[in-house]
Amino acid sequence: PPQPLHGQFAVMASFKAAALLAALPCAMGTGATSIMGKELGFCSQPGTAMTGFTRDGRCADVGPADAGAHHVCIQMKSDFCTVTGQPNWCTERKFPCMGQRGTCPIGNWCVCQWAF
């Protein structure tokens, strides 16, 4: 029988199914919509950093300018940069806040759909 996935591989695998669904294009309405055909909600939450390719708080398709296709919203964990092999911008940097002035730590974050 197949062996269960553990650690970072289990996390990445659990995002694959959600990423595939979240990445499906939606053409309903005039604004960005979710895979359920409703207005796309915010990934960012008040008091946390603004995410999205355009830093508007949403993981929307903005066209070819966003070569990474940052369409999947995840709850950012403190080890995300370590697990993905990136420099530690995850916890060492702060970004403009949603709903208030100044900078805030990352809460939820839009990540590249192709990474899943």
N, C-alpha and C positions, 0 to 999 in steps of 0.2 A: 504493500500500500504506500501511497505518497506520504512523505514526511511533512508535518506541519511547519509553516514558516515561523521564524522567531525574529525578534528585534526589528531592525530597520527594514528587513525584507518583508516582514509581515505588515508593517506600516505602509510601505510602498505598494504592496499587493492590494491592501484594503482600499487605497485610493484609486487603483486602476479602474475598477468598475464605476465608481463615482465620476472619475475623470472622463471616461468614455461617454457617459450620459450627459455630463455638464458641457462637453465640447460639441454636442450636436447643435447645428445652426438652427436658429429660430427666426422666422421671417414675419411673425405676426405683429400687427400694430406699427406705429411709426418710431417707437423708441426701442431700446434694447429689451429683450424678453428672456425669461428663463426657459428651461426645457419644458416647463409646464405651461408655457404660453402666457405667463403673467409678467407684469413689469418686473424687470430685474432688480432685486433687492441689493442692499449694500453689503459688501464683505466687511468693510471697516465698521467699527462700532464707536459710539461717542466715547471720547477719552482715550482712544487708541490711534495709532498712526494711520494716515490715509494711504490706501493701497490702490492697485490698478495701474495699468500702463500710463494713464493720464493723471493719476493720483486724484481721482474723483470718488474713490471708495468702492467702485464696482469692478468686477472682473468681466468686462465687456469686450467684444470683438471690435477693435477700432481700425481694422484694416491692415494693410501691408506694413505700416510703420512699426507695428509690434511684431517683429520677427519671431519673438519667443512665444507668442500666443498665450499670454497670461490670462487664461480663462477659468482657472480652477481656484476656488476659495478654500483655504485650509486654515485650521487653527494652528498658528505658528507655535511650535515647541522650542524650547531654548536650545535643543541640540540639532535643529534643522540644518544649520550651516555645517556642523561637524559631520552629520550623516550624509549630506550631499557633497562634501568635499570642497566647500566654498570658504573664502575668507570670512571671518566672523562679523559680518554686518548685521546678523540676526539679533544680537544682544548688545553690541557695542555702539550702534548708531540709533539715533532717534529721528523721526520724520515728522512733518507737519501733522497736527492733531485734527481729528474729525470733531467738529462742533465746539472748538475752543482755540484760543491763540496759543502759540508756542509749539513745542515738540513733545511727542509722546512715544512710548515704546510700542513695538509691533504687537498686535493682538492677532487678528486674522490677516491673511496675506494672499494675494493672487500669485499663483505659480504657473509655470509653463505647462500647458496641457501635454506637450510631446514628452515631457519627463516621465509620464506615467505609461 
